[in-house]
Amino acid sequence: MILLTNNAKFLDEERNLFVKKITLEFLEEDYIGVLKEARKLIHQGFELLTHPLYGSIKPNETLYRSLVLKEGKEVDVMSLNIIEDSINTATKFIENKSTPQWTNEIKEDFKLIDYDIISQTICRI
């Protein structure tokens, strides 16, 4: 399994929670960049284990996105359809409504939300 993320909060935990269960790939990308990197992996045979638009926070409201994928042997058509639809949806949100200039405290809250959702998911996989 691989965790694709632009959330630096996972870097703090890399040695603890995930080192045995999952490979961490930290990206210096924006929200859409994470989705596009996931699409590249899906084309290489990976399968989505988490939905790219999870949670109730709209793509234009947060800066952080994390996805869990597992390696497969061929292109998973369902994962490919989901990531393509998610890229289109996120792009529409971001183009139509800019991301607010959040304070550092609010950015940390968004990191924590993303971290909590994904880490709880990983613990159950």
Sine and cosine of phi, psi and omega as CSV:
sin_phi,cos_phi,sin_psi,cos_psi,sin_omega,cos_omega
0.00,0.00,0.42,-0.91,0.02,-1.00
-0.71,-0.71,0.65,-0.76,0.12,-0.99
-0.96,-0.29,0.90,-0.44,0.03,-1.00
-0.98,-0.19,0.85,-0.52,-0.10,-1.00
-0.46,-0.89,0.44,-0.90,0.19,-0.98
-0.91,-0.41,0.26,0.97,-0.03,-1.00
-0.99,-0.12,0.95,-0.32,-0.06,-1.00
-0.91,0.42,-0.26,0.97,0.04,-1.00
-0.87,0.50,-0.50,0.87,0.03,-1.00
-0.94,0.35,-0.42,0.91,0.02,-1.00
-0.91,0.41,-0.55,0.83,0.03,-1.00
-0.91,0.41,-0.50,0.86,-0.10,-1.00
-0.98,-0.19,-0.04,1.00,-0.13,-0.99
-0.80,0.60,-0.67,0.74,-0.07,-1.00
-0.97,0.23,-0.30,0.96,-0.10,-1.00
-0.99,-0.16,-0.99,0.17,-0.19,-0.98
-0.93,0.36,-0.61,0.79,-0.24,-0.97
-0.94,-0.34,-0.15,0.99,-0.18,-0.98
-0.85,0.53,-0.56,0.83,-0.03,-1.00
-1.00,-0.03,-0.39,0.92,-0.16,-0.99
-0.99,-0.16,-0.45,0.89,-0.19,-0.98
-0.45,-0.89,0.51,-0.86,0.08,-1.00
-1.00,-0.06,0.79,-0.62,0.00,-1.00
-1.00,-0.05,0.80,-0.60,0.12,-0.99
-0.86,-0.52,0.98,-0.21,0.00,-1.00
-1.00,0.08,0.74,-0.67,-0.05,-1.00
-0.89,-0.45,0.69,-0.72,0.14,-0.99
-1.00,-0.01,0.90,0.43,-0.07,-1.00
-0.75,-0.66,0.27,-0.96,0.13,-0.99
-1.00,0.09,-0.07,-1.00,-0.05,-1.00
-0.80,0.60,-0.79,0.62,-0.02,-1.00
-0.90,0.43,-0.60,0.80,0.02,-1.00
-0.87,0.50,-0.61,0.79,0.05,-1.00
-0.90,0.43,-0.70,0.72,0.01,-1.00
-0.89,0.46,-0.66,0.75,0.00,-1.00
-0.92,0.39,-0.58,0.82,0.06,-1.00
-0.92,0.39,-0.62,0.79,0.07,-1.00
-0.88,0.47,-0.64,0.77,0.02,-1.00
-0.87,0.49,-0.65,0.76,0.05,-1.00
-0.86,0.50,-0.69,0.72,0.00,-1.00
-0.91,0.41,-0.62,0.79,0.03,-1.00
-0.89,0.46,-0.64,0.77,0.06,-1.00
-0.90,0.44,-0.38,0.93,0.03,-1.00
-1.00,-0.02,0.03,1.00,0.06,-1.00
0.93,-0.37,0.02,1.00,0.03,-1.00
-0.98,0.21,0.39,-0.92,0.00,-1.00
-0.84,-0.55,0.68,-0.74,0.05,-1.00
-0.93,0.36,0.72,-0.69,0.14,-0.99
-0.95,-0.31,-0.31,0.95,0.08,-1.00
-0.82,-0.57,0.52,-0.85,-0.01,-1.00
-0.98,0.21,0.68,-0.73,-0.04,-1.00
-0.91,0.42,-0.32,0.95,-0.01,-1.00
-0.91,-0.41,0.57,0.82,-0.02,-1.00
-0.90,0.43,0.36,-0.93,0.06,-1.00
0.99,0.14,0.06,-1.00,-0.06,-1.00
-0.97,-0.24,0.13,0.99,0.00,-1.00
-1.00,-0.01,0.83,-0.56,-0.05,-1.00
-0.93,0.36,0.48,-0.88,-0.03,-1.00
-0.83,0.55,-0.50,0.87,0.01,-1.00
-1.00,0.10,-0.06,1.00,-0.04,-1.00
-0.99,-0.15,-0.36,0.93,-0.04,-1.00
-0.81,-0.58,0.38,-0.93,0.01,-1.00
-0.99,-0.16,-0.22,0.98,-0.22,-0.98
-0.92,-0.39,0.63,-0.78,0.06,-1.00
-0.53,-0.84,0.69,-0.72,0.03,-1.00
-0.73,-0.68,0.64,-0.77,-0.02,-1.00
-0.71,-0.70,0.59,-0.81,0.07,-1.00
-0.94,-0.35,0.76,-0.65,0.02,-1.00
-0.74,-0.67,0.42,-0.91,0.11,-0.99
-0.83,-0.55,0.49,-0.87,-0.03,-1.00
-0.97,0.23,0.70,-0.72,0.06,-1.00
-0.82,-0.57,-0.22,-0.97,-0.05,-1.00
-0.95,-0.31,-0.34,0.94,-0.01,-1.00
-0.57,-0.82,0.17,-0.99,-0.02,-1.00
-0.92,0.40,0.81,-0.58,0.05,-1.00
-1.00,0.05,0.95,-0.32,-0.10,-0.99
-0.88,0.48,-0.64,0.77,0.00,-1.00
-0.90,0.44,-0.69,0.72,0.05,-1.00
-0.88,0.47,-0.66,0.75,0.01,-1.00
-0.90,0.44,-0.69,0.73,0.04,-1.00
-0.90,0.44,-0.67,0.74,-0.01,-1.00
-0.90,0.44,-0.71,0.71,-0.05,-1.00
-0.93,0.36,-0.62,0.79,0.04,-1.00
-0.90,0.44,-0.73,0.69,0.04,-1.00
-0.88,0.47,-0.63,0.78,-0.01,-1.00
-0.93,0.38,-0.65,0.76,0.05,-1.00
-0.89,0.46,-0.70,0.71,0.01,-1.00
-0.89,0.45,-0.70,0.71,0.00,-1.00
-0.90,0.44,-0.74,0.67,-0.01,-1.00
-0.89,0.46,-0.65,0.76,0.01,-1.00
-0.88,0.48,-0.68,0.73,0.03,-1.00
-0.88,0.48,-0.70,0.71,0.01,-1.00
-0.88,0.48,-0.73,0.69,-0.09,-1.00
-0.94,0.34,-0.60,0.80,0.02,-1.00
-0.94,0.35,-0.59,0.81,-0.08,-1.00
-1.00,0.07,-0.44,0.90,-0.02,-1.00
-0.63,-0.78,0.90,-0.43,-0.04,-1.00
-0.94,0.34,0.45,-0.89,0.06,-1.00
-0.95,0.32,0.78,-0.63,0.01,-1.00
-0.87,0.50,0.37,-0.93,0.08,-1.00
-0.99,0.12,0.99,0.10,-0.07,-1.00
-0.94,0.33,0.51,-0.86,0.13,-0.99
-0.96,0.29,0.27,-0.96,0.03,-1.00
-0.87,0.49,-0.58,0.81,0.02,-1.00
-0.89,0.46,-0.68,0.73,0.00,-1.00
-0.93,0.36,-0.62,0.78,0.07,-1.00
-0.86,0.50,-0.66,0.75,0.04,-1.00
-0.90,0.45,-0.61,0.79,0.06,-1.00
-0.88,0.47,-0.69,0.72,0.02,-1.00
-0.90,0.43,-0.61,0.79,0.08,-1.00
-0.88,0.48,-0.69,0.72,-0.03,-1.00
-0.90,0.43,-0.67,0.74,0.03,-1.00
-0.87,0.50,-0.77,0.64,0.02,-1.00
-0.86,0.51,-0.73,0.69,-0.01,-1.00
-0.86,0.51,-0.74,0.67,-0.04,-1.00
-0.89,0.46,-0.72,0.70,-0.01,-1.00
-0.87,0.49,-0.76,0.65,-0.07,-1.00
-0.95,0.31,-0.65,0.76,-0.02,-1.00
-0.91,0.40,-0.60,0.80,0.06,-1.00
-0.91,0.41,-0.59,0.81,0.04,-1.00
-0.91,0.41,-0.72,0.70,0.00,-1.00
-0.87,0.50,-0.64,0.77,0.00,-1.00
-0.90,0.44,-0.37,0.93,-0.04,-1.00
-0.99,-0.16,-0.10,1.00,-0.01,-1.00
-0.99,0.11,0.00,0.00,0.00,0.00
